[in-house]
Amino acid sequence: MTPAHSFSEPTNTEAIRVIGRFEAGRGIPDAMRSDVRMLGALLGQVLREAGGDGLFEDVERLRLATIQAYEDESSDAFERAAAIAESFTIARADEVARAFTCYFHLVNLAEEHQRVRVLRERAGQSPSTSSGTQNQAGSPSASSGTQNQAGSPSTSSGTQAQAADTVAGAYAQLRTEVGDAEARRRLEGLRFHPVFTAHPTEARRRAVSSSIRRLSELLTQHDAASAGGAEEHRARRRMLEEIDTLWRTAPLRSQKPSPTDEVRTVMGVFDETLFTTVPHVYRRIDDALRGEESGASAPVVPAFVRIGSWVGGDRDGNPFVTASVTREASQIAADHVLRGLERALERIGRTLTLAADDTPPSAEVTALWDRFAAAEPELAAELATRSPDEPHRRVLLTMARRVAATRHRDGAQGYARPEELLADLRAVQSSLAAAGAKRHAFGGVQHLIWQVETYGFHLTELEVRQHSQVHAKALAELDAGEAISAQTEEVLEVFRAIADIQRDRGLRAAGRYVVSFTQAASDLANVHRLARYALGDDAPVLDVVPLFETFADLQAAPGILAEVVTFPQFRERMAATGNRLEVMLGYSDSSKDVGPVAANLALYEAQEKIARWAQESGIELTLFHGRGGALGRGGGPANSAILAQPPHSVDGRFKLTEQGEVIFARYGEPAIAMRHIDQVAAATLLASSPSVEERTSRAAERYAEVAATMDAASRERFFSLVKAEGFASWFATVTPMEEIGLLALGSRPARRGLSVESLEDLRAIPWVFAWTQARINLAGWFGLGSALDAVGDADMLSEAYREWPLLRTMIDNVAMSLAKTDERIARQYLALGDRDDLAQLVLDELAITRRWVIRLTGGEGLLENKPILQRAVQLRSPYVDALSLLQLRALRALRSAPEGPTGSGADAEQQRLLLLSVSGVAAGLQNTG
């Protein structure tokens, strides 16, 4: 995300001088600079062709002015840029906003392409030496957007963490600390479990995403082509055509996507990357651990990834997610995975042209063929003709046919459970190994086994979520014995849907039931009561997961858990699963409840207490982290966050939500997805090492008083703002919060009820999203400056920043959040509210926080300890400023317009401009929600 030149090469002396100065010393890699220049020039050509020289020149005028304003704050360039934005006709402003948004999409693509380029160039380095330098060269870490270059696990000890941010490196470190046998045991128990959600943060249309993906393929082709040759010319011509498509594609959805649309969108990630990428992650790790032995004998790496999904299952506050939608979501996912397995079996089966004379089948494989031939004689004869004397090939192709029958719900010929397919694959693997064909047994066939172990016949483990109050209301009706409402009938139908899915696709396909706003043990017991109301003794198997979200709920969590595990239904389920229990922690509402600093400290304390209780009770705990993409919602590099967790709160298992734009940023490109999974899994393995746990616990104990001081001061400061009289309506005025609700982002409503009269009714997503759009990012940092000021001891805080992983992670994340703020732009938004007291409170806290963060991280400016990230943010900011000025123009017009019917006349035009700018700023800043 590091622009070099924009829409074309500058043609006037002033432009060349300003842009040259702006880029000087930024250290943009030559290959990336070339990509951005080329893509920018192609966009410039499209703008000239579509809108004439006038459009192109208007875009360039605004761009040049915002760069000058960013470079020299003492000049009048900012006022000039604002005047240019105001001077456009509404139609021209619309076009300029679209142009900058297209540019951000292209620069995001160039940055992703550069990260992939770096990963591929360094693929030959050993895991223990390559990862540290990759992070300094712009490789993708466990994060999204501009967070990528900040992803090395700095919260562990120096070079030790740098060497261990791959699973192979983490395993090597574990062996030195706990010995071979214990390290192997921990590797076997490793689990990384991302859960995809459909929260409304992805402002980009699917059509736009598809266009960008096609451009990515063309950019790869351009790289591979000979300079000046026909293929290079062809790639450039097709890129020009695709950029024209991007420009002409309406950037805003005309209507909100349905939950089913969201399911199909997420399925695209599996089809394009994850289904085939995850086995390659396992193989790459096995290669690193065992060298030439990998692929010639049984792997040591387990299938440690599990993918969950709330898409089509999360009904908390979303009336459009019904039981029928949940059934359809499961069916769509099953269809995708079965098609994938069928193709994979056919592909690998066709390559197994191993003659029986050299590679004789085992008796078990021969029996598999005989059973199939008896059941499907005509098909068996056809396969035998195509594969004469090639028994292993024939058997794999019969498996492909059986998977196809499973997809078509042919119970007689298909597989009833994925375990049956696994048994057949293992029989083939054993047969090949016994016949000496070990490279085949532990090569392609092993990849198939890994895919089935990871995805089963369900692809995603679908989870249901519902609010505890909905359950309570339904039970009140049912217990009264009177006629029940449509909502209560729907609640019961969900349990029937879960039972149907389990019957068709196994227990892993569905069964986790998350209870939002868990405030008492009875909230969890209510789920089992409702299941019995729905199906009696035929109720589905359920793992009921409490979700603790507010500050008070986090504090109450250990007591609630201690009570709930005494309930018969929980005791029975835990006995069946080896005493396992899952607990979810909400980052969003806790941050909105008490502010980001107090929320982070409360989350750490809650995890510490829950983990201690679980360990003392002999419970295998999995903490499920409800993290969003933005810092105000728990965002930031996941691997550094893992290494800052309390002792025994990870223990080799990490589960988190992945949503909106984060899904595509982390999993949309194979090389980046592989790197992300490897890094997060490495941190998950390393977090329970004695050295990391000892350091984390020692720091937490040493700085307990500092934490208490920060907690009290930050909360007091936060409350002075959000509890001020009239704050909610002021917030709605100084940010585009109300207008964001008009964007067709996702199927889920942005509010729980009605209006901004109560902040409690506002979901955390628009709370964060609105502050981000206003270039204030308040949700990610407000209160930290006052907290550090209250401690006051700079030497102690500097030492704490070095030694206390939690504080270091918090401050590093805030540094990035502050780097994306723009005080001059923020002042313009705050001025809309006519509340100088609240505006000054925000600006004062911004100044205090910035001063402390710079002091602790070192240097004279933000992110100087992370130069790659600093460069990325600095080079992007002027272009985001241009869109912010257009957004401010629209917002002022809407705020000053006379009361009238919404969506009429000029009001509708200004709304469109504002929504276009929202989409553009989201593309520019990326980690928005």
Buried (B, 14 or more C-beta within 10 A) or exposed (E): BBBBBBBBEBEEEEBEEBBEEBBEEBEBBEBBBBBBBBBBBBBBBBBBEBBEEEBBEBBBBBBBBBBBBBBEEEEEBBEBBBEBBEEBEBEBBBBBBBBBBBBBBBBBBBBBBBBBBBBEEBEEEEBBEBBBEBBEBBBBBBBBBBBBBBBBBBBBBEEBBBBBBBBBBBBBBBBEEBEEEEBBEBBEBBBBBBBBBBBBBBBBBBBBBBBBBBBBEBBBBBBEBEEEEEEBEBBBEBBBBBBBBBBEBEBBBEEBBBBBBBBBBBBBBBEBBBBBBBBBBBBBBBBBBBEEBBBEEEBBBBBBBBBBBBBBBBBBBBEBBBBEBBBBBBBBBBEBBBBBBBBBBBEBBBEBEBEBEEBBBBEBBBEBBEEBBEEBEEBBEEBBEEBEEBBBBBBBBBBBBBBBBBBEEEEEBBBEBBEBBBEBBBBBBBBBBBBEBBEBBBBBBBBBBBBBBBBBBBBBBBBBBBBBEBBEBBBEBBEEEEEBEEEBBBBBBBBBBBBBBBEBBBBBBBBBBBBBBBBBBBBBBBBBBBBEBBBEEEBBBBBBBBBBBBBBBBBBBBEBBEBBBEBEBBEEBBEEEEBBBBBBBBBBBBBBBBBBBBBBBBBBBBBBBBBBBBBEEEBBBBBBBBBBBBBBBBBBBBBBBBBBBBBBBBBBBBBBBBBBBBBBBBBBBBBBBBBBBBBBBBBBBBBBBEBBBEBBBEBBEEBEEBBEBBBEBBBBBBBBBBEBEEBBBBBBBBBBBBBBBBBBBBBBBBBEEEEBEEBEEBBBBBBBBBBBBBBBBBBBBBBBBBBBBBBEEEEEBBEBBBBBBBBBBBBBBBBBBBBBBBBBBBBBBBBBBEBEEBBEBBBEBBEBBBEBBBBBBEEEEBBEBBBBBBBBBBBBBBBBBBBBBBBBBBBBBBEEEEEEEEEEEEBEBBBBBBBBBBBBBBBBBBBBB
